[in-house]
Amino acid sequence: FSLKELHGIFPWLVESIFGSLDGVIVGWNLRCLQGRTNPTEYSVALDFLDPSGPMMKLVYKLQAEEYRYDFPVSYLPGPVKASIHEQVLPECSLYHNKVQFPSSGGSGLNLALNPFEYYMFYFAISLITQKNSPVTHHVSPSNSAYFILVDTYLKCFLPTEGSVLPPPSSNPGGAIPSPTPRSPAVPFTSYGMHHTSLLKRHIAHQPSVNADPASQEIWRSETLLQIFVEMWLHHYSLEVYQKMQSPHVKLEVLHYRLSISSKHHGSPAQSSYQALHAYQESFKPTEEHVLVVRLLVKHLHAFSNSLKPEPLSPSAHSHTASPLEDFKRVVIPRFVQEKLYIFLQHCFGHWPLDASFRAVLEMWLSYLQPWRYAPEKPPQSAESLPRSVSEKWAAFIQENLLMYTKLFVGFLNRALRTDLVSPKNALMVFRVAKVFAQPNLAEMILKGEQLFLEPELVIPHRQHRLFMTPTLGGSFFSSWPATITDASFKVKNHVYSLEGQDFQYKQMFGTEVRNLVLKLAQLICQAQQTAKSITDHSAETLASPSFFSWFRFTPSEMNGSYTGNDLDEIGQDSIKKTDEYLEKALEYLCQIFKLNEAQLTQMMMKCGTAQDEDGKKQLPDCIESEDGLILTPLGRYQIINGLRRFEVQYQGDTELQPIRSYENATLVRLLFRLSSMLNERFADQMDVLCSREDFVGRLCRYHLTNPHLIQKIRYSPMVKDGTSQSWGPRISLRFLASYRTLISLLMIYFIASWFYIGPVGCTFIILIGYFLYAVIMTFFSEGWKPHEH
């Protein structure tokens, strides 16, 4: 097709593939497309959207003619959208010279994007807008076509080896020019001018763009990364967004608002408070979203760690370093660190307290361990031993101190509110403890805290991170004088740029956090005891089953005194695994925080003596008041996690309990009517039998009366005339409504029929057997204790 026709088709084609921005059109549904279920469509989609495939060739073809496509500002992340509507240009160079007012009759602001940007905007935002797409089968996010395409684009445009492949061109030997700067269509207060793009800096020193293909590779790499970060990690609140801005920016915006009474087109200027409520969005990232971000983090670590060693001569470096090498040096601190930190904080504070948090946890741990993605590999003999963290990573740890310390405290607060008896929650605590217990890591974190707490002697007034623009031949901080380019300034700058000038730092190895760790260690001990008690309960249940117990209810079933846990359904192997996780997690926490062994021993003994002399668990922690016992926060935690419980038992008429799930509702009602009729008809005869002093009287009193019920029940609707028959001797047939009783009877009849015993004879045998059982239970009864049923 001609370029003019392709220009008209391109927006429709992009929307047909990735879906519409409002989510109405699903498109190809790449997030649910997998090779296992749809191999043909999966293969065709990947080939068509490959970096060297037909779709990208179309993008480059349109790119050569400098076509522009409108992308609505209303679909950008909330903080960016609010900032643009306030005529304050976001700091990201991605938005510079692109915001335009609509043509006459149009509504809303638009971004004028080139074809590559337009394609990548739609590709990245489809992860957010298509979250409610219909799914007909179970989909593994890591095997979807979308996940594979993200990985392919990252490997192509951010290569760890070699350079970015040049874009295909219809002109042999010619390169497709990078986008040319455009004059802004509306005056903006820009606070991004100090944060220029790497591309623009390189192009400024070159007479022709086509003379250096490296400019092209940097432009595509930087654009791709900026779009991914802006679309996936920029959905926090406007309040946080404004908090991140430097004081000089806030002052500039204030002067701008005071000097302009209204915007263009007569719309009044909107205050920050109004904008906060007008453009605030409820951001709930999905597990798939987090997995894609983790893929981005892992690849950026590999990309950054593939940086070639710097030559000994700085002058030689300035002439030989390629733009891609300079990009690797600053890719994480400049483009990712800040937004990822806020994204993780949002997830730590808003994610449900369930096992799905594992995705967020692994993404966080992946960022904390860049050495896992370094090219060097540990020696084969040392694979079984913990790998010590090299000192060369001290600078990364110090410049990402809050990622380690503040988010660790956030995880502690989550762990203290979760059920550590659950194997999945125990695994998460184990994973975090294992990562932080790597040799030399805790010492480097402590060193970073000490650098931050050093008094500021020669460091001038703290500057904002936007002034830290790296030069071509230096590091991220090489443009500063030697007196302030020390490790202490780097740590302070990192903390204050992320949290503001008035941030009160909480030391990870301070007293407050140490107390939280001790509380977590106590909960781990309690969880181990709970898991052990569940194991013992399960073992007792399996070790002492009786055939005749199938014909009656057990007290635990009728009273609901045993609170089950998910370990009951998982099995003994998982219970052992949970105990191993908790034990190793406790060991790692002791290594990290140098916990006192005497304290832990005393804590273990305290948890071990949580049972009283009768073997019953203590009551939950509570205080006495005029209204009775009131649970404390610790008591509520103990009940929620099954560590302790009140021994609540049903003290009313067992015949009038709600119908249980293991009972047949129709039989319960019929048997209740039958037993009520028998009790009314033979009440006098049962009274006479129970008053006898011989064996028959003892048998009847044991099986037909309930002295405890006589003391508690003062009224029962069982008898219509208002008499209290339910206190005295009575017959109970409800146990026959149990499904296991019915199954047992059917099994007995089946076995009897095998031996040619008729139904009458079989019934006679069952009655004789139950009578013998009743006689034996009467002989062995202690103190005339009544049977439950």
N, C-alpha and C positions, 0 to 999 in steps of 0.2 A: 504494500500500500504506500501511497504517498505520505510524506510527513504531515501534511495538513489533515489527511484522514486519520492517521495514527494519533495525532494530537487530540482529535475529538473522541476517539475510541478509548484512549488511555484511562481517563477517570472512571468510565463505566467498567472497564476491565479490572481495574484495581478493586473497585467496590464489589464486583462479582466474585473475586477471589477471597478477599479478606472480610467481606460483609460490610454493611453500612455502619456509620458511626453511632447511630441510635440503637443498633442491635436488632433491628427488624429483619434485615437481610442477613442470613447466616453465612452466605458465601459457600466456599468449599469446606468449611468446618475443619480446618487443618488440625485443630486441637484434638479432635476425635478420630482423625484418620490414621489408621495403623496398618502396617504391613501384614499383620497376622490375620486381620479380619477383612481388609480390602486391599489385597496385594497389587492389583492392577492400578486402581486409582492412586494408591500410595506412591507407586513408582513413577507414574506419569506426573503427579504433582511435584515431586522432588526434582525430576528432570526439568520440568518447565520453569520452576522457580530457582533453579541452581544459579550460583553467581555467574556461570558461563552459559546459562540456558537462554531460551528465546525471550523470556520476560525481561531479564536484565539487559539483553542486547537492545530491546525496544527502549528501555530506560536511557541507555547511553546514546541511542540514536536521537531521541528527543532532547537529550541534554546538550547535544552539539548545537542545537538551534535556539537554546536559551528560552524554551517555553516555560511558562509559569502556571501554576494551578492553585486555586484557592482552597485553603484548609480552615474551617471555622474555628475561631478562637474559643467558642463556647464548649468545645470538646477537649480543650487542653486541661491539664490538671488544675485543680481549684486555685492554688496560690498563684500560678502563672496567669490564669484567667483573670483573677481579681487585680493583679498588678497591672496587666495591660489595660483593663477597663479604667484604672485610675491614672492611665497615661504615664506609668512608671515602667520603663523597659526592664525586663528581667536581665540578670547579670549574664546569663548564658548567651554566647555569641550566636547560638542557633536562631535566635529571634531578631537579631539586629537587621535593620533595613528590610524587614519583611512584613511588618504590620501595616495594613491599609484599611481605610474606611471603605464601606461598600459603595458600589455605584448608585446612581439615583434610583430610588425605589427599593433598594436592598435593605436588609436589616442585619446588624451585627458586624463585628470586625472579622477580618480574615487574615491569614498568613499567605503571602505569595511565595510558594515553594517551587523549587526546580524539580524535575521529574524524579531524581534520586531521593531527595528529601521527602517528596510526596509519597513515593512507594514505601519508604522505610517508616514514615509516620503511620501509615495504615497498617503495615505489618506489625509494628510494635504495639499499637493501641488495640489491635484485635485481641490481644491477651486479656485486656480489661473489659472491652465492650461486649465480647462474646461469651462471658462467663455463664450466662443462663441458656446456652444453646442446648437443644435436646440431645440426650445421650440414651441410646438404645441398648448399650452393653457396657460392661466394665472397661474403662480406658486407663491404661498406664501412662501417665503424663510423659515419662522419660522415653517412651517408645512412639510417641505421636509424631506426625509429620512436622508439626510446628516446632517441637523441641529439637528435632533433627536439623531443621532449617536454621534455627538460631545458632546451633553449634556450627553449622556449615558457614554461615555468614561471619561468625567470629573468627573462625580459622582462616577464612579468605581475606578479610579486611584487617584483622589484627593477627598476622602470622607470627608464630614463635620462631620460625626459621625462614630465612630468605626475606624477600620483600613482597609487597602486594602486587599481584598480577596486574599488568596494565589493562585498562578497559578495551574491549574490541572496538575498532574504528573502521568505518566504511572507506576512509581515505588511507591508503597505505603510507605508513610512516608518519601519519599525523595523529596528534593527540586531541582529545576532547577537552576544551578549555573548562577551567573551574568557573563557578558562577561569579559574575562580576558584581561589584558592590552597586546597590541601588539607593537612590536618595529616599529618605523616609517620607512617607506620604502624610505623616502627622507628627507634630513636635512631641518629643518624649523626653522626660527626665531620665537620662540613662545613667545607671551605676555600673554598667558593664564595660565602660571604655577602658578601665584599667586592666581588664581581663581579656585581652585580645586573643584571637585564635592563633594557633601555631601556623596555620596556613598563611594568614595575612602577614605574619612577621617574616616568613620566608619569601613570599612573593614580593614584598616591599624592596628586597635587595636584588631582584632579578629583572632584567629588561623584558623578558618574555616568559609567559607562563609555559608555553610549549617547549621552552628550552630545557626545562627540568621536569622530567616525569615524576620525580619524588614529590613535587607539590601536589600532584593529583592523588597519589597514594595517601598522603597525609590528610588531604581534604576528605576523602571518602572514609578513612578510618576514624577521623575525629567526628565527622557528621554521624556516622553509624553509632558510635559510642554515646554521643550526646543525646541522640534520639532515644536510645534504649534507656539511658539513665533518667531522662526527663519523663518518659512515659511510664516507667516501672517503679521509680523511687521518689516521685515528686508529688505524692498525694497526701501530704500531711496538712495540718490546719494552717490557715492564713496567719493565725496568731504566732505559731512557731516560725512560719516563713518570715514574718516581720522581726521576730526576735533574732533571727540569724543575720540581719543586715547590720552593717557597721554604723557607728554613731554619725559619721560624716554623711552617710547616705540618708539617714533619717532627717538630719538637719537640711540637706539639699531638698528632700521631698517637702519638708515643711515650708521652706522658702518658696518653692514652686506653687504650693497650694495657696499661700498667702498672696502671691502675685497674680494668680489667675482666678477670676471669680466664677468662670464657667468654662466648660469644655466646648469643643467644636459642636456645631449643630444645636447649640443651645441647651445641652443637657447639663444640669448642675453637677458640680464636683461632688463626689461621694466620699464620705469620711471613711477612715479605716474601720471604725466600729461598725458602720453600716455594711461595708464590704465584707467584713468578717462573717456577718450573718447572711449576706446575699450570695456569697460565693463559697460558703463552707460546704464541704462534701463529706459524706460518710464513707470512709474508705475501709473496706473489709477485704484484704488480700486473700486469695484462695491458696490452697496448698500447691496447686500447679504454678501459680504466680511465683511463689517462693522458690520452687524448684528451678524455674527458669532463671531467677535472680542468682541462685546458687551456681548455676552453670556459668553465668556471666562472671561471677566473682572468681571461680576457679580458673576460668580462661584468662582473666586479667592478671591473676597471679603468675600464671605460666608465661603470659606475654611480657610482663614486667621483669620477670626473672631471666628471660632470655636476652637481656641487655648484655652486649659485649663488654668485656673488661675495658676500663678506661686506660688509654696509653699513658706512659710515664710523663710524656711531654704534653702540657696543656695546649700548647700552640698546635701540635700535631693533631690533637683531638678536635680543635675548632675547625680544622680543614677537612678532616676525614669523616667526622660523625655525620650520619645521614639524618634527615628529618625524622624517620621512623625510630631511630635510636633515641633521639631527644624526646619523642612522644612516649616511648616506653618508660623513660625516667620519671615522667610527671603524671602518667595516666591515672594512677590510683589516688595520690593526694589531691590532685586538682579536680578530677571529674567524678570520683566515686565516693571518697571517704565521708564527706559531710552528709550527703543524701542517704547513703547506706546506714550511717549511724542513726539518723532520725527515723528511717524506715524500721530498723531493728527495735528502736525504743518504742515505736508505735505497736509493733507486733508483741513485744514483751508485755506491754501494758494492756492490750486489748484482745489478745488471742485467748480462746477458751481454755480452761484448765483441763485439757484432755490430751490424749496421746498424739493428736494431730500436730501438736507443737513441735514434734520431733523434726519436721521439715525446717522450721525456723531455726531450731537449735543447730542442726547440721550446717545450715547456711552461715550462721554466726561462727561456728567452729572452723569452717573452711576459710573464712576471712582471717581468723586469728592465727592460722598456721600456713603462712606463705612458703615456709621451707618444705612443705609436702609437695609443692609444685615446682621446686627448683630443679634444674637439670641434673645436678649431681645426685647420685644414688648412694645409700648406705652400703657398706661392705656386707657380703653375704653372711659372714660369721656373726655379724652384729644384729641380724634381723630379729632374733628372739629377744634381745635386750632393748630397754627403752632408749630411744635415740636422743642424745643430749642436744639441746638447742644451741646452735653456734652463736658466738658473740657478734657475728656480723649482722644478726637480726636485731640487735639491741636498738639501733636507730629506728627501725620499723615499729618496734614495740613502744618506744618512747613517743613517737609521733602519732601513735594510735592508742594512747594510754586509756582513754575513756572506753574504747571498744573492749578492753580487757577488764577494767576495774568497775566502772559504773554498770555495765551490762551484766557483769558477774553478780553484783548486788541485786540487780533486777531478777536474775535467775534464782538467787537464794530466796527472794520474797515469793516467787512462784512455787518453788519446791516446798516451802513451808506450808503452802495451802493445798497441796496435792496429796493424793492417796499413795504413799510410798510402798504400800503392800502390793500395788498393781505392778506386774512385771514390766510394762512399758514405761511407767513413770520411774521405776527403779533403774531401768536402763538409761534414761536421760540423765539422772543424777550421776550414774557411773561414767557416762561419756564425758560430761563436763569435768568431773574430778580427774579423770584420766588425762585429759588434754592439759589441764593446768598443772598436773603433777609431773609433766615432762621435766627431766633434769635441766636445771639452769633457767627455766622459764620464770618461776616465782621470784628468783633473785633479780632478774632483769626488770620485772614489773615493779618490784620494790625499789630498784635503782631509779626507775622512771618517776615514781612517787616522790622520792627524795629530791630529784632534780626540780620537780614542780614546786616543792615546798621551800626551795632555797629562796632567801630574800633577794629582791631585785636591787642590785647595786649599780651596775653600769648600763642596765637595759633601759632605754627610754620608754616613753609612753607607748603602751601596747598598740600595735597597728592591726588593721584588719587583714584577713588572709588575701584579699584581692590585690594587695600591693606586692605579694610574693610572686612576682613573675620571673620565671627562670630565664637565664640568658642561654645563648646557643651553646656555649661551651662549659657551663657550670651546672651546679646542682640546683635543687629547688630553692635554696636559700643563698646562692652564691652572690647575689647582687647586694647583699648587706655588708656593712663593715665588719671587720674581724672581731671587734669588741662585743658584738651582739650575736654572732653566728655560733653560739655555743649550744650544747645539748639542752641546757636549762631553758633557753629562750624558745627552742623548738617545742618543748613540752608545754610551756606556758601558752605559746601561741596556739597550739592545737586545742588545749582545753578552753581557752577564752574565746576562740573563734567559733567553737561549737556550742558553748553554753552561756556565753555572755560574760561581761566584765564582773558582774556581781555574783558569780557562781561560787557556792560553798562546796568545796570538794570533800567527799567522804572517802577516807583512806581505806583501801582494800585490806590492808594489814593493820588497821586501827582497831581500837577496842570495840566500837559499835559493830563493825562487820564481824569481828571475831566472836562476839556474843551470838550473832545470827548463825554463824557456822556451828557453834556449840549447840544451839537449839536444833539445828538440822541434824547434828550427830545424835542428839537425844531422840529425835523423831525416827531416825534410822534404826536405833536400838529398839524402839517401841514397835516399829514395823517388822523387825526381825522376830520379835516375840509374838506378834500377831500372826505372822506367817507360820511360826512354829505351832501355835495353838490351833490354827486351821488344819495343819498337817496332822496333829494329834487327833483332832476331832474326826477327820476323814479316816484315819487309821482305826479309831475305835469303832466307827460306823461299819467299816469293812470287816473288822475282826470279830464283831459280835452280832452278826445277823442271825435271827432265829426264824424258823419256819412259821411259828405261830404269831410272830410279830407282824406278819403280813395281814393278819385278821383284825388288827386293832390299830388305833392311832397312837403314836408316841407323844409324850408330853411336849417335846420341842416343836412338833408339827402343830399341835392344837393351840399352844400358847405363843408361838412365834418368837421364842426366846433366843434362838440362834440367828444372828444376822450374817448372812452369807457374804462371800466375796467372790470376785471374778476368778480367784484362784481355784474355787471349787469346780468350775467348769473347764479349767485349763489342764489340770492334771498335776501329778506329783513332780514330773520332770521340770515343768515351768516353775513350780514352787522352789525347787532346789536352785534353779537358775536365778530366781529373784533373790534368794538368800546370798548367792555368790555376788550378784551385782551390788547389793547393799554392803556386804562385807568389804569388797574391794573399794567401793566408794568411800567408806569410812577410813580405810587404810590410806587412800590418796589424800583425803582431807587432812589427815594427821600429818602427812608429809608436807603438804603445802603450807599449813598454818602452824606447824610445830606444836601440835596439841599435846597437852600433858597426859601421859599414860595413866597417871593416878586419877585424873579427872574422868577419863574414859572408863576406867575400871569401876569407879564409883557409880558412874552413869549406867553401866551395864548391870551392876548389881541392883541398882534402884529399879531398873526396868524388869529385872528378873524376879524381884520380890513384889511385883505389881499384883500378884495373886495372894489372897489371904489364906488362912490356915485351912479352910474348907475347900480350897481349890477354885473358888469363885472369883471372878474379876472384881476389882474395886469399882466403886461408882465413879462416874465422870466427875471432873473437877467442878465444884459448885460452891456457892455460899448460901448460908441460911438467912432468910428474911422473914418478915411478918407473913408473907404470902407463901412461905415454904421455901424449897430449894430453888435457886436461880443459877443457871449455867453460866460459867465464865467463858471468855473466848477460847481458853484452852479446853474446857469441857466440850464446847461445840465442836472443836476440831477433833477431839477424841471420839465423839459420837459419829461424825461424818465419815471418818476413816476407819471405823470399826475397832478402834483401840480399846474403848470401854463402852459399857452400855448399862442402862437401868434394867434390872430383872423384872420386866413388865410381863405379867401373866394374866390370862383371862380368868376372872374370878366369878363370872356369872354362870348361868345355866349352860352347860356344854351342848345341850340339845338345841339351843337358840343361837348358836354362833353362826356367823355368815357362812354361806356355802363355799367350800374351798375348791381350788382348781383341780384337785385330784379326786373330787367327788362328782357323782352324777346328780345333777340338780333335781331331776324328776324323781329319782329314787329317794333322795333326802326328804322331799316333801311327802311322798307316799309312806315311807317308813316312819316319819314323824306322826302322821295321822294314825297309822297302825299302832305304834307304841303308845300314843295318847289314849286310844281306845282300850288297849289292854290294861293300861295303868288305871283308867277309870273303872273298868269292869272288875279287876282283881285287886283293887287297893286294899280292901279289908283282909283278904287272904294273905297278901304279902306282908301286911303289918303283923298278922298272927305268926307267920313263919319267922320273921326277923326278931320276934320277941322270945323265941325258944332259946334255951340254953345249951342245946345239944349241937352236934356237928351240922345238922341241917340249918339251924339258926345261924351258926357261924358262917356257913356257906352263903346263905341269903344276905346276911348283913354285909359281907365282904363285896358281893357282886351287885346288890340292889340298892345300897344306901351310899350316901356321900355326906358325912358329918360336916365337912368343911363347907359344903354347899348349904347345909341347913343353917349354919351361922351367918352366911353372907346374904343369901337370897331372902327377901321379904315379900316378894310378889312375883308371880309367874303367870303368864296368860295361857299356860298349857291346859288348865282346867277351867271350863267356862263358868262354873258356879263360884269361882273366886277362892276355892279351897287351896291349900298349899301342898298339893300332892307332889309337886316337884321337889319339896324338901325331903320327903320320906322315901320309902322303898318304891322303886320304879324300874321298869324294863327299858333299856336303850338298844335300839336296833340300827342306829345311824352308821355303825362301822360297816354294815353290809352295803352301804352306798359307795364305799371307796372302790376306785377302779382296780386297785391291786387285789382287793378282796374278791372282786368279781373274776379277775383273771385267775386267781388261785383256785377258786371253785371250779372254773372251767377246766383248769389243768387236772384237778382231782377227778372230775367226771370223765375226762379223756383217758386218764390212766386206768380208772376203774372199768371203763368200757373195753379197754385192751385186755383186761382179765375177765371179761364177760360178767361183770357185776352190773346189775340194772340200776336205773336211777333211784329206785326206792332203797335198794341196798346201799348205794353210795351215800345217799342222804343220811341213812341210819349210821353209817360209819363216821361221817363227819360229825354228827351230833354226839356220838359216843366219844370221839376224839376230843371234841371241845369240852364235854363234860369232865373227862379225865383231866384235861388241862385246868379247868376251873377248880377241881378238887385239889390238884397239886399246888396251885397258886394259893388256895385257902390254907393248906397245911404250912406253907412257907411264909405266909403273911406275918408281919411283925406288928404287934400292938393293934391288930384289927384295922390296919390302914386300908381305906377303901381303894378299889381299883378306879382308874380314871373313867372307864366306860363299862 
